[in-house]
Amino acid sequence: MAGRRVALKSIDWLAFAERVPPNQRSMFNALKTRSDAISAKLTSLPEAPVAIDWSFYRSKVAKVGMVDEFEKKFKALQIPEPVDTQTSAINAQEAEANKSASAYIAASKTRIAEFEEKMNKLNSMVPFDQMTIDDLNDVFPETKLDKVKHPYWPHKPIAEL
């Protein structure tokens, strides 16, 4: 492990569980169990690998120079750590999603304000059973009949009926 532990992000399992639908609860429980098992396995491992006692192997191996060759190759061995190529792409996607979510929230707030204004208008008007035609035409101008343009009943073009 190159002499250090890999830093893992902690998962908020309670917040995660709130977002899991009931039909996927068994898959979520399996994921959590597997994650807990892997975490337990990682914590049980030592921080650094156990040092090899090369003198012990020199005394036990009959072939001269074999242990020295293995020791030289072992010390020369460099295991590359994987390069993180996805975090920047994920962070860009997260920033884009946050920006679109913020735009959606702002648009929703304006729609909510418009709907509250309409609700206040509807709540403050005269009840329909007490309304006259003039009150109806004042509150809902689209219901007003144009008797000048269409002097005969139904005072609207036939196509609009």
N, C-alpha and C positions, 0 to 999 in steps of 0.2 A: 504494500500500500504506500510505498515511497515515503515511509516514515511519518505519515500524517493521516489523519482520518479525513474522509471526504465529508464536507459540510453538507448536511441534508436539511432541506426546509421542513419545518414541522407542519403537519397537516391538522387543520381544525376539524376534527371528525364530527363534532356536534353540528357545526354549521353545514358541513357536507351532508350529514344525515338528514337535515331539514329539507334539503333540496332533492332528495332521492324519492321518486314516486314509489307508491306501495308495491307495484308489480315488479320493481327492480330491487327490492329490499334484500332478497337472498344474494344477488350478485354483489351488492354493496357489502354485506356481511362477509362474503368470501374474500373480497378485496381487502377489507380491514384485517381479517384474520391472517391473510398472506403477508400484508404489510407489517403487522405486528411480529410475525415469525421472522421475517427478514431483519427487522430492527433488532430483535433479540439476538439473532445470530451475529449481526455486526457488532453489537455491544459486547458479546462474549469473546470476540477476537482480541488479541493483544494489540497495543498501539504500534509496536515495531515487531518484525519477525524475529524468531528465536535465532540467536547467533550460532553458526555452525562451528563445532569443535573440530578443526582440521587436524590437530595433533592426534586425536583419538582415531581418526580414519587412517592417518599415516602409520600408526602402530598396528592396525588390523589388516590393511590391504598389503598383499605380498608384492605386487608389482611396483617397482621403484618409479617414482615420477608421475604416476597416474593421479594421485591425490593433488600433487602440486599443479598439474595441468588443469584438473577440475576447479581448483581454487582460483587459478588465474582466469579461467573462463567465467567462473561465477562472479568474480569481482568486476570483470569487463562487461558483464551483462547489464544492459540498460533497457528497461521496459518502458516504452513511451506511454504517457498518460493520454487518454483521448482528448481531443480538442473540442471545446464546446462551440458548435456551429449554429445551434438552433436558438439560443437564448435571445440573440439580437432580433431574430425574425419574430419570435414570440412576443418580445417587448414591443415591437412595432405594431403587431396585430392588437395587442392590448391597448396601446395608445390610440389606435384608430377606432377600436370598439368603444373606448371611453369617450372619444370625441363624438361619435355617432350617438351614443347614449345621452350625452349632454345636450346635443341638438334635439333629440327626441323629447327629452324632459322639458326643454324650453318651449318646444312646440306644443307639448301637452299642457303646460301651464297657461299658454295663451288660449288654447281651446277651452280649458276649464274656466278661465275668466269670461270667455264669450258665453259659455253655457250657464254660468252663474248669473250673468246679466240677463239672459233670456228667462231664467227661472224667476228672477226678481220681477221682471216685466209680467210674466204670467201670474205670479202670486199677487201682484198689486192690482191687477185688472178686475173689473166688475165681473161677478160670476155670470156664466153663459145664460142661465135661466132668468137673470135680471137685465140682460143686455138688450139694447135696442139696435136697429140696423145701423144707425149712425155710430153707436159705440163700437160695434163690430168692425165697421169700415175704418174707424180711427185706430183701433188696435191692430187689425190685420188689413192693410191697405190693398193687398192683392185680391180681396173679396169684393171690392167696390166695383159696381157695374158702371160702364161708360155709356150713359143714355144719349149723349150727344153724338158719339161716333156710331153707335148701334142703337137707333131710336126704337126699334121694335123688339118685343120680347123674343128671346131670352137675354137680350142686351149684351151678348157675347157672340163671337163667331162660332159657327157650328163645329169647326175643327177643334176648338178649345173645350167643348163640353164633354 
